[in-house]
Amino acid sequence: MPQVLKNLALIDQANIHSNRDFLLDENGLTPLVEGQKIEGFEVIDCSGLFVSKAWIDLRCSSGDPGFEHKEDIDSLCETLLKSGFGTGVLLPNTNPVIQSKNEIDYVKAKSAKHAVKLLIQAAVTIGTKGEDLTEILDMHYQTGVKIFGDGLVTLANSDRYMKILQYLQKFDGVLFDHAYDPLLSIFGKMHEGKISTNLGLKGIPNLAEDVAIQKNLEILRYTGGKVHFQTLSTRKGVDLIRKAKAEGLKVTSDISIYQLIFKDSDLVTFDPNYKVIPPFRREEDRQALIEGLKDGTIDALVSNHQPQDYDSKFMEFDLAENGMAGLMTFLPAMVSLEKELTWPLLIDKVTSGPAKVIEDSEKDSWVIFDPKEKWTFNRQMSPSKASNSPWFGKELQGKAKYFIKAGALTKLT
């Protein structure tokens, strides 16, 4: 049955459009024409709600295969959907690593029944160990995968980096690069600075990220190709990407949304939920990320959803695994940033921005959300298996309400 969605405000990358009525039928979501007959249609009051294209997350993790107790394909897809995302780019760091047609087919088969679309970042080195290359060309031509990278592991070998870019140019593939120097950050637990010194924790300097980005940009200048830099966190890193774009290099970038919420000072409680890579930085780095979003240097916001089970996370801070569950709290994070960044800019960074990076958009998918609804986040109400969120037990604001795909409306809450 066709449905009429009344008093719904549309957000795109340019504006928040005034409330109007929309018709949802087999043709998708379209503005209701004045005087159009709606007798017999189901009418849903959407007063106070926003609608936008379904969101795209360029960086999320699952433990499936190998670590299904942390997250499996089903729980990840359900969490993406309930969080407002229509597409997620899956990292390859599983066991076995997603590095051949077999693993890619496995993920595709398990995710096919879900409304959410999973795109795969296939590993570029065997076991994501940074040495021998995977069968990049075979994976692309057999499965259609165009996104490659080693996910949570940095590509530190310059010779391999160069060869990867040369291979990817054969089919216009893109390298997703999590850039940092592993030796400059070795044994690091948080941002290097006054607070790390006071806490007695080994720090990770901005230099570790800045040097890697600068080196990889030089390789890109030499070889050509396309690189998407993930999870930027430093002021200089943003400036390097800005200059590379101005030069005409095929470069894009994203940041984890939680880098805009937290700073290194939040680690004074030694809460392992705040142990992430890259680490939370200083306020001046945060301000540089904000400016990078505003001027287009940074193309996308990502959840950087890295689920961990209780035993992997809740131990001494030094020994705890890195990562934060970031999907269910993504909309509340955007709500908290709305005054600083505006809704059109935020929506741009989760729709058209990431769509340009992967050259894939959600044409027939929409999310309807309430930016004012307050709710208490706990593990029981989340479809994710993750135990590692600093927001558990806290009241949050902003909730996804409906998901639309191919003319079908799914209620999320």
C-alpha positions in Angstrom: 0.0 0.0 0.0 1.4 3.5 -0.9 2.2 5.6 2.2 2.1 9.4 2.7 4.8 10.8 5.0 3.5 14.1 6.3 5.5 17.1 7.5 8.9 15.6 6.7 12.0 17.9 6.4 14.5 16.9 3.7 18.3 17.5 4.3 20.8 17.4 1.5 24.4 18.7 1.3 23.1 22.3 0.6 20.0 22.9 2.8 17.4 21.8 5.2 14.3 22.0 3.1 11.0 23.1 4.7 8.6 20.5 5.9 6.4 18.9 3.2 4.5 15.7 2.4 6.1 12.8 0.5 4.5 9.8 -1.3 6.2 6.4 -0.9 5.3 3.8 -3.4 6.9 1.5 -6.0 8.5 4.5 -7.6 10.3 5.4 -4.4 10.1 8.5 -2.3 8.7 11.6 -4.2 7.2 14.9 -3.1 3.4 14.8 -2.9 1.9 16.8 -5.6 -0.6 19.4 -4.5 -4.2 18.1 -4.9 -3.0 14.6 -5.5 -5.6 12.1 -4.2 -4.4 10.0 -1.2 -7.6 8.2 -0.2 -6.8 4.7 1.1 -3.2 5.5 1.6 -1.5 4.9 5.0 -0.6 8.3 6.5 2.4 8.6 8.8 3.0 11.8 10.8 6.7 12.7 10.5 6.5 16.1 12.3 9.9 16.9 13.7 11.7 14.2 11.7 14.4 14.7 9.1 15.0 12.5 5.9 18.2 12.2 3.9 19.8 9.7 1.6 20.9 6.6 3.6 24.3 7.0 5.1 27.5 5.4 3.9 30.2 4.2 6.4 33.6 3.9 4.8 35.2 2.0 7.8 33.5 -0.7 9.9 34.7 -4.1 11.2 33.2 -7.5 11.7 34.9 -10.5 13.4 33.3 -12.8 10.8 35.0 -15.2 9.9 37.1 -16.2 12.9 36.0 -13.8 15.6 32.3 -14.1 15.4 31.9 -13.7 19.2 33.0 -10.0 18.7 30.7 -9.3 15.7 29.3 -11.4 12.8 28.0 -10.3 9.4 24.4 -10.5 10.6 24.9 -8.4 13.7 27.0 -5.9 11.8 24.4 -5.5 9.0 21.6 -5.2 11.6 23.5 -2.6 13.5 24.3 -0.6 10.4 20.6 -0.6 9.5 19.4 0.5 12.9 22.0 3.2 13.0 20.8 4.8 9.7 23.4 3.4 7.3 22.6 1.9 3.9 26.1 1.0 3.0 29.2 -0.1 4.9 32.8 -0.7 3.8 34.0 -3.8 5.6 37.6 -4.0 6.7 39.6 -7.2 5.8 41.0 -8.0 9.3 39.3 -11.3 10.0 40.6 -14.9 10.4 41.2 -15.8 7.6 41.8 -12.4 6.2 39.6 -11.3 3.4 42.2 -11.8 0.7 40.8 -14.1 -2.0 37.6 -14.9 -3.9 36.6 -17.4 -1.3 36.4 -15.0 1.6 34.8 -12.3 -0.6 32.1 -14.7 -1.7 31.5 -15.8 1.9 30.9 -12.2 3.0 28.7 -11.5 0.0 26.6 -14.6 0.6 26.0 -13.9 4.3 25.1 -10.2 3.8 22.9 -10.7 0.7 19.7 -11.2 2.8 20.1 -7.8 4.5 18.8 -4.4 3.3 22.2 -2.9 4.0 24.8 -3.2 1.3 28.3 -4.4 2.4 31.2 -3.3 0.2 34.5 -5.1 0.9 38.0 -3.6 1.4 40.1 -6.6 0.3 43.5 -7.1 1.7 46.5 -6.0 -0.4 49.1 -8.1 1.4 48.8 -11.7 2.5 47.6 -11.9 6.0 47.8 -8.0 6.2 51.5 -8.6 7.1 52.8 -5.9 4.7 55.0 -8.1 2.6 53.8 -10.5 -0.2 51.0 -9.0 -2.3 47.6 -10.7 -2.6 46.1 -11.6 -6.0 44.8 -8.1 -6.5 43.9 -8.4 -10.2 42.3 -11.8 -9.7 40.1 -10.6 -6.9 38.9 -7.6 -8.9 38.2 -9.4 -12.1 36.5 -12.4 -10.3 34.5 -10.5 -7.7 34.3 -6.8 -8.9 36.0 -5.5 -5.7 37.7 -2.1 -6.3 38.6 -1.1 -2.8 41.8 -2.5 -1.4 43.9 -1.9 1.8 45.1 -3.7 4.9 42.4 -2.2 7.1 43.6 -1.8 10.7 47.2 -2.4 9.7 49.4 0.3 8.2 51.1 -0.2 4.9 54.6 0.8 6.0 56.7 -0.9 3.2 57.3 1.8 0.6 58.2 -0.7 -2.2 54.9 -2.6 -1.7 53.0 0.7 -1.5 54.3 1.7 -4.9 53.6 -1.7 -6.5 50.0 -1.7 -5.1 49.3 1.7 -6.7 50.6 0.4 -10.0 48.4 -2.6 -9.9 45.3 -0.7 -8.9 45.6 1.7 -11.8 44.9 -1.2 -14.2 41.2 -1.2 -13.2 40.9 2.3 -11.5 40.9 0.8 -8.0 41.4 2.8 -4.9 43.8 2.2 -2.0 42.4 2.8 1.5 45.4 3.8 3.6 45.5 3.8 7.4 48.7 5.9 7.5 51.1 5.9 10.4 54.7 4.9 11.0 54.7 1.7 13.2 58.1 2.3 14.6 57.5 5.9 15.6 54.3 4.7 17.4 55.7 1.5 18.8 54.4 0.6 22.3 52.3 3.8 22.2 49.0 3.8 24.2 47.7 7.4 23.7 48.6 10.8 22.3 52.1 11.9 23.2 51.9 15.0 25.3 51.7 16.5 28.8 48.8 14.2 29.7 50.5 11.0 28.6 53.6 12.0 30.6 51.5 12.7 33.7 49.7 9.4 33.3 52.9 7.5 32.8 51.8 6.1 29.4 54.0 5.8 26.3 52.7 8.3 23.8 52.1 8.2 20.1 53.3 11.5 18.5 51.6 13.3 15.7 54.9 12.8 13.9 54.0 9.1 13.4 51.0 10.0 11.3 52.5 13.1 9.6 55.6 11.3 8.3 53.6 8.4 6.9 51.1 10.6 5.1 54.0 12.8 3.6 55.9 9.7 2.5 52.8 8.1 0.9 51.9 11.2 -0.9 55.4 11.3 -2.4 54.9 7.8 -3.7 51.5 8.7 -5.1 53.1 11.7 -7.0 55.6 9.3 -8.5 53.3 6.4 -9.4 49.9 8.0 -9.9 46.7 6.2 -8.8 44.1 7.0 -6.2 44.5 6.9 -2.4 41.9 7.4 0.3 43.5 8.3 3.6 41.5 7.0 6.5 41.1 8.3 10.1 43.2 11.4 9.9 43.8 12.9 13.4 46.5 15.5 13.2 46.7 19.2 12.1 49.6 18.7 9.8 48.0 15.6 8.3 45.0 17.6 7.3 47.3 20.3 5.8 49.2 17.8 3.8 46.0 16.4 2.3 44.7 19.9 1.6 47.9 20.7 -0.4 47.8 17.4 -2.2 44.2 18.1 -3.4 45.2 21.6 -4.5 48.0 20.1 -6.5 45.6 17.8 -8.3 46.5 14.4 -6.8 43.7 11.9 -6.6 43.4 12.0 -2.9 40.4 11.8 -0.5 40.2 11.4 3.2 38.0 10.7 6.2 38.1 11.0 10.0 36.5 9.0 12.8 33.6 11.0 14.2 34.7 10.3 17.7 37.9 12.3 17.1 35.6 15.3 17.2 34.0 14.3 20.5 36.9 13.2 22.6 40.4 14.5 23.4 43.5 13.1 25.1 42.4 14.6 28.4 39.5 12.0 28.5 41.9 9.2 29.2 42.7 10.4 32.7 40.3 7.7 34.1 42.2 4.9 32.3 38.9 3.7 30.8 39.9 1.2 28.1 36.9 2.2 26.0 38.9 5.3 25.1 41.9 3.4 23.8 41.8 3.8 20.1 44.1 4.1 17.0 44.8 6.8 16.0 44.5 8.2 19.6 42.5 11.1 20.7 44.6 14.2 20.1 44.7 17.8 21.4 42.1 20.6 20.9 44.3 22.2 18.2 44.2 19.0 16.2 40.4 18.7 16.7 40.0 22.3 15.4 42.1 21.4 12.3 39.8 18.5 11.6 36.8 20.8 11.9 38.3 23.2 9.4 39.2 20.3 7.1 35.5 19.2 7.1 34.3 22.7 6.3 36.7 23.4 3.4 36.3 20.0 1.8 39.8 18.6 2.6 38.1 15.8 4.6 35.5 14.0 2.4 33.7 11.8 4.9 33.0 11.0 8.5 33.3 7.3 9.5 32.2 5.3 12.5 35.5 3.3 12.7 33.3 0.7 14.3 35.7 -1.8 15.9 33.8 -4.3 18.1 35.5 -6.0 21.0 34.3 -8.6 23.4 34.4 -8.0 27.2 37.6 -10.1 27.8 39.5 -8.3 25.1 38.8 -4.8 26.3 38.3 -4.8 30.1 41.7 -5.3 31.6 44.7 -3.1 32.4 44.8 -0.1 30.0 48.2 -1.1 28.5 46.9 -4.6 27.6 43.4 -3.8 26.4 42.7 -4.1 22.6 42.3 -0.9 20.6 39.0 0.2 19.2 35.5 1.6 20.0 32.0 0.4 18.9 30.8 3.4 16.9 27.6 2.7 15.0 24.7 3.0 17.4 26.2 6.3 18.7 26.9 7.8 15.4 23.7 9.9 15.1 24.0 11.2 18.7 27.5 12.2 17.9 26.3 14.2 14.9 23.6 15.8 17.0 26.3 17.0 19.4 28.3 18.5 16.5 25.3 20.1 14.7 25.8 23.6 16.0 29.5 23.5 15.1 29.1 21.9 11.6 25.4 22.3 10.6 23.2 19.4 9.4 23.8 19.9 5.7 27.5 19.6 6.1 27.2 16.6 8.4 24.8 14.9 5.9 27.2 15.6 3.1 30.0 13.8 4.9 27.9 10.7 5.3 26.2 10.7 1.8 27.6 12.5 -1.2 31.2 12.7 0.2 31.8 9.0 0.8 29.8 8.2 -2.4 32.4 10.0 -4.4 35.2 8.1 -2.7 33.7 4.7 -3.6 31.9 5.8 -6.7 28.8 4.2 -5.4 25.7 6.0 -4.0 22.5 4.9 -2.3 20.1 6.2 -5.0 16.9 4.4 -3.7 17.7 4.3 0.0 16.7 6.9 2.6 16.9 7.2 6.4 14.4 9.1 8.5 15.6 10.2 11.9 14.6 12.2 14.9 17.4 14.6 16.0 15.6 15.4 19.3 14.5 12.0 20.7 16.4 11.1 23.9 17.1 7.5 24.8 19.4 5.5 27.1 22.0 3.4 25.3 22.7 -0.1 26.7 24.1 -3.3 25.3 20.8 -5.1 25.4 19.0 -2.8 23.0 21.8 -2.9 20.4 22.0 -5.6 17.8 25.8 -5.4 17.9 27.7 -7.9 20.0 30.3 -5.2 20.9 31.1 -4.5 24.6 33.3 -1.5 24.0 31.4 1.7 24.1 31.9 4.6 26.6 28.3 5.6 26.1 26.7 2.5 27.7 24.3 3.6 30.4 24.2 7.2 29.2 21.3 9.2 27.9 21.8 10.1 24.2 19.9 12.4 21.8 19.1 11.4 18.2 17.6 8.2 16.8 17.1 6.6 13.4 13.3 5.9 13.0 12.7 4.5 9.5 14.7 3.1 6.6 13.5 3.2 3.0 14.8 1.0 0.2 13.2 0.3 -3.2 10.0 1.9 -2.0 9.7 -0.3 1.2 9.5 1.4 4.6 11.1 -0.4 7.5 10.5 0.8 11.1 13.7 0.8 13.1 12.4 1.5 16.6 
